[in-house]
């Protein structure tokens, strides 16, 4: 169990002040983002009452107690793994992730992750956003390729995560699905949560059991047994596109978790690619747009379908 260091401060100012601002003044050795995280993790008490909202206003006469947990030492070792960098500045890395690469360390993936590669390129990101997932702003599944952002410092990490939380980020994916959606263009609003029958999977659940999830799609090309879709997501639920595509009866081609058992079209991984992303980067007022071309393995699948379709038409 981690040891704790406690501090208690009386609030004696005539004008109200935000809790996180007050603690930042009292504990200048800690960044505001770290103090905000302690508040959110139930480590702060006002007049003996647990407070988890960083913007709680303090009144004259309040007593604030904060419990600061022992700082974990990050033992991740940088690994010299090549990165495809689409954009870089002092705050952020925009990367084109290859399929097969896990984003951050987890059970069974303690080396060779995107985080290990980023730490070799940006050593100062070692504790950005926490020791478990340094620099990580959002995630892509192991076998999903395409655009992903990594933060270089705490300030940019907080900024970027707020962009995602406030749903200000525009993300488009390309996916090939089995069958054809019920309409060429559609919007799916269906809550997603952990599958009660299989904890390794997610599923569409009732409103009271799942988290709100919104996906829209546009059919770009219709083949005999498949459809190429552009998919935009407005929420960031785990496996959201894969779950929603299965929900409408069109599972992602190559998806071994949510797809059909014996697919007619066989590929080595799921046909899902994060093709474009638009976001307002730290300190900027207008969005920047990034694109990633379809990888060769997925393009080869489309080329094969195009050839088959052309031969059938002749």
N, C-alpha and C positions, 0 to 999 in steps of 0.2 A: 504494500500500500504506500502511495507517494506521501512524503512528508509535506506539511503545510506551514507557511509563514503567515501569521495574522497581523493585520494593522487595523487600528480603530481611530477614526477621525470624527470630531464634532463638526457640524456644519453651522457656522455662526454668522453667515452673511445675510444682510437684510433682503437681498434680491435672490429669487429662486435661480438655480443653476442645474444644468443637466448632470446626471450622475457620472457619465463617462468623462465629461470635461473636468469635473471636480477631482476625480481620481487621477487623471492625467497630470493635473497641477501638483497633486500631493506625491505622485510617484513618477517623476520625470525619467527615471531609469528604465521604465517600461513604455513600449509604444502604445498608442491609443488602441490599435487593432488588437494587441494582446490583452489589454484591460477589458475591451469590449467582449472578447471571447470568454474571459473569466466571468463576466457578468452573465452572459448567455448560458454558461455552464453551471449556473447556480452557486457562484462563489462569493456573492456579495449580499450583505444584509443591511437593511435600513431600519433602525429601531427594532432590531431583532427579527424582522420579516424578510424572507428570501425575495430578492428582486432579480428578474432576468431580462428586463427591458433597459437597454442602454440609455434611452432618452428619458428615463424617469426623472422628474424634477424634484430637487431637494429644497426643503423649506428650512428657515431659521430654527435651530434647535434640534434638527435631525442628527442621529448618530449613525455613522457609516462604518461597517466592518467588512473587510475584504480578506478572503483566504486565498493566498497565492500558492498554487501547487508547485512542487519541485520541477524545474525545467528539465525535460528529457534531453539527453545528448543524442544528436543524430549520428548514427553509425553507418549511414549509407555511403558507399564508396563510388565515386565517379567512374564511369566506364567509357572508353573511347569508342563510341558507336556512331557511325555517320548519321548526320541529320540533314533533311531536306528543308532548308530555311526559305520561306516565302517572304518574310519581312522580319526585321529586327531593329529595335532602338534601345534606349537605356532602360525602358520599362517592360518590354514585352518581346516574346518570341512567337511568331506565327509559323507553324510547322506543317509539313505535309507528311502525316504518319503513314507508314507502310502497314499493310495487312500483316497480321501475325505478331505484332509488337504490343505487349501489355503496357498500359499507360503508367501505372504505379505499382510498387511492390505489394504483393498479397500472397496468400497461401499458395504455395507451389510456384511462385514467381518472385523469387528473392533477388534475382540478378537479371540483367539484360532488358530492363524496362526503359520506357521513354524517359522517366525521371533520372535513371542512372546516366543516360546519354546527355540529358540537359545539364546535369551537374558537372559533367566534364567540360561543357561549353561555357556554363555560367556558374562557377563554384560558389559565388556569393548567394545563390538561391537556396542554399542548403537548408535553411529554416524558414523560408517564406511560406506562410500559410499553415505552418505546423510541420512536425518532423515526419509524420507518416506519409504525406503526399506533398513534398515541397514543390512549390511553383504551380501546382495543378489548379486550373480554374474550372475546367469541365472535362468530361471524359468521352472517349470513344471505346466501343467494344474491341477486344483483341483483334478480331477478324474484320473490323470495319476500317477502311482506309480513309485518308483525307485530312481536312484542315482541323487543327487543334491549337489552342492558345496556351502559352505558359507565361506566368508572371515572374519578373526578375527581382521584385522587391515587395514588401508588405503593402505599401501604398497602392501600387498598381494592382496587386492581388485583390485588395478590397474593392477598388474601383471596378475591375473587370467582373468580379462576382456580383456586384450590384447591378451591372448591366444585364447579366443573365437573370438575376432574381426579379428585376423589374420588367423582364420580357422585352428588352429593347434590342436584342440581338436577332438578326435575321439569318437563319440557317437553312440551307437547301441541300438535300441529298438526292443522289440518283440510285434507284433500285430497280432490279428486274424481279418481277413477281410471277408466280404461277397463276395462270388464268387471267381473267379480265375483271376489273372492278365493276360494280353495278352501274356506275356512271363514269364518263370520261374524266370529269372533274368532280372532286368531292371533299368533304370535310368530316372528320371523325372526331366526335367528342364522347369519349368513353373512359371512365376512371380506371386507373391501373394500380395494382397492388401485388403483393406476394401471393402466388398461387397456393391456396390452403392445402392442396393435394400433393404439391411438389415444391419444396422450399427453394429449389434451384431455378425455378421458373417464375415469371411474372404472368399476370392474367388480367383480363377485363373483369372488374368486380362491380358490385353495387356502389351507389354514391357514398354510403356510410362506411364502406370498407376500403375503397380505393382512393387514390389521389387524382384530382382533376387533370385530364390530359387532352390536348388538342393537336390533331395532325391534319394537314390538308394535302391533297395530291392532285397532280395533273398528268394525264396520259400523254407521253411524248411519242410513243410508237407502239402500235398494236401488232403483235405477231400471232401466229396461229394458236399457240398454247400459252403465250406469255405476254406481258405488258411491261414496257419500260416507263417508269414513272419519275417525275420530279416530286419530291416530298418535302414539305416545309413543316417544321415543328415549332409550336408556340409554348410548349412546356418541355421540361427535361427529365422525363421519367425514365427509369432503367428499362432498356430494351423497347422503348416506346414505339418506334416504327415497326419493329418485328412483331410486337404484340398486336398493334392496330391492323397491320396487314393480314395477319392470321384471322383477326376478328371479322374482317369483311370477306373472308374466304379466299384471299390471295396471298399466301405466305411468300416470304422472300426466298428466291431461288438460292439453294445452297445452305439454307439455315437448318442445321441439324437439330436445333432445340425446338423450334416452332414450325418447321417445315413438314412436308409429307415424307413418309418413311422411304418410299421408292420413287424418287423423282425421275422423270423422263430426261430432264436436262441436268447433267452432272458437272459440277465444278468443285474446285478444291476448297472454297470458302463461300461465305454468304455474299451475295451480290448487293453490297451496300457501301456507298461512297459519299463522304461528306464533301460535296463539290464546291460549295461557296459559303461565305460568311461575311456579313457586314456588321461592323461594330464601331462605336465611338471609343477610341483608345484614350488612355489616361491623359488628361490635360487638353484634349481636343474637343471641338464643338460640332464637328461634322463626322459622319461615319466614313470609315475606310472599307473598301470592298476587296475581298481576296477570293481567288479561284484556284481549284486544283483539277487538272485534267484527269479523265478516267484512266486508271492504271491499265497496263498492257494486258493483264490476265482477264480483266472484265471486258475490255474492248474486244478481245479475241472471242469471247462468248457472243457479243453482239454481231461481230463479223460473220460468225458461223450461222446465226439466225437469219441475217440478211441474205446470205448465200442460199440457204435452204428456201427462204421465201421467194427469192428470185427464180430458183430452179422450179419451184412448184407453179409459178406463174407462167412459165414457158411451156 
